[in-house]
Amino acid sequence: MSFSFEGDFKTRPKVSLGGASKKEEKASLLHRTQEERRKREDERRRLKNAIVIQSYIRGYHDRKQQYAIQRGNFDRCVCQAQSEGGPPMSDAASLSLLTRQLLFFYRQSEDSRRLIWICQNLVKHNGQFLKLLAGPERQTCVFQIKRVLGSCCR
C-alpha cells in the first residue's frame, strides 16, 4: 500500500490525454470503417429478407386457413340443401355464393366432387342463374361461368 502526502491512499490510474496509443494508418482506418459499414448493411439486408420471408409464410398459412373455413361453409350449405328440410338450391343468389366460394378455394386434387356438384346444380337450375345474367350481376356471373368452365376443362 502506498501513501501520498496529499491524503490519498490509492493511486489513480494514469490517463493519457494525447489520444489513442495505437497509431493506425489512414488506409487501414478507411478499410476498417468500410468493412464495418458493409457488415451493418448486410445485417440490415438479412433482417429485411427475414421479414419478407416471414410475411410470405404467414400469408400462406392464413390463406390455407381461409380455404379450410370456406370449404367447411360450402360443405355445410350443400348438406343443408341435400337434406329434406334445407333451403333449395334453386335460387340464383345461393348458387352464385356457392360458386364464388368454390372458385376461391378450388384445388383439383381435393375439390373435384364439389365442382361436379356445382356444375350439376348450375345445369339443373339454369333458368335462375340466367336471370343473374340479365341483372346488374352480369359481369360477376360471366366471370364465374368462365372460371367454372375453365376448371372443368383441366
N, C-alpha and C positions, 0 to 999 in steps of 0.2 A: 504494500500500500504506500502510495506516495502522497506527500503533503506539500502544498504550496503555501507561500506566505500570504496569499490573498484570501485565505479562508476556504478555498475549495479543496476537498479531499479526493475528488475524482478528476481524472484528466479528461479533457474534452477531445473529441476526435478532430484531427486536423482536416479542414475543408479547404480544398484548393479552389480559389475563385477564378483561376485562369482558364477554365473551360475543360473540355474533355481531355483526359490524359492520353487517349489514343488518337493519333492523327490519322485521318482517313483521306485518301486521295479523292479528288473531285469526281473522277470517272467511276471509281468503285462506289462512292456515295450515290451518284446518279443511278448506277446499275442496281444497287440495293433498293432504292426507293421505287424504281420502276418494277422490280420484281415483287415488292410488297403490294404495289398498286394492282399488278396483274393478278396476284393471289386474291386480293379483295374482290376484284371484278369477277374472277372465276367462281368465287364463293357466292356472290350475288346471283350470277347466272345459274348456278347449280340450284340455289333455293327457288329461283323463279321457275325453273323447269320442274322442280319437285311439286310446286303449287299447281302448275298446269296439269301434270300427270294425276295428282290427287283429285283435281276438279273433274277431269275426264272420268276417272273411276267412280266418283260419287254420282255423276250424271248417269253412267251406265247402270249402277245399282238402282238409282231412282227410276229409270226407265223400265228395268226388269220388274220392279215392284209395281209400277203402274200397269204394265202389261198383265200381271197376275190379277190385280184388282179388277181391271176391265174384263178379263176372261171370266172371272167369277160373276160379275154383274151380267154378262152376256148369258152364261150358262143358267143363272137364276131366272132370267127373263124367259129363256127358252123352256125351262122346266115348268114355269107357271103357264106358259102358252100351251104346252102339251098336256097339262093336267086338265081335267074337266072344268074345274072352277076358275081357271086362269083367264086373263083377258085374251081375246082373239088377236091374232097377228094380222088381221085383215086391214087395220088402219095404217095409212101411209106413214104417219109420224113414228110409230113404233118400229116399222120396218126400216125407215131411214135411220133411226137411232141405232138399231142393232147393226145395220150395215156400217155405219160410222165407227162403232165400237170394234167390229171385226176388222175393218181396214186399219185401225190404229194398232192392234196387237198381232195381226196375222203373221204367222210363220208357217210355211208349207209343211214342215215336219210335224208340227203339233196341231194345226187347226184345219186340216183338210175336211174333216167331217163337219165342222162348223160352217165352212164355206159351202159345202154341199147343201146343208140345211138352209142357209140364207138364200142360195140360188133357187132351191125348190119353192121357198115361200115367195120369192120375188116373182117367179113364173106363175105360181098359184094365185097370187093376189096382184097381178099386173095392172088391173084396172085402177086400183087405189094408188099404186105407185106412179102410174101415168098422170094422175091428177096433180101430182107434185111437179111434173114437167110443164104443166100449163100455168102453174102458180109462180110466186116470187122465189121459190126454192129451186128454180130450174137449173141454175149453174151447179149448185151443190149436188143435185140429183144426177146430172150428166157426169160430173166428176166421179161420183160413187159408182155409177154403172161402168164407166171406163176402168176404174180400178178393180172392180169385181171381175169383169171380163178378162182383164189382164192377169189376175190371179188364177182364174180358171184355165188360162192357156199355158200356164207354166207346168 
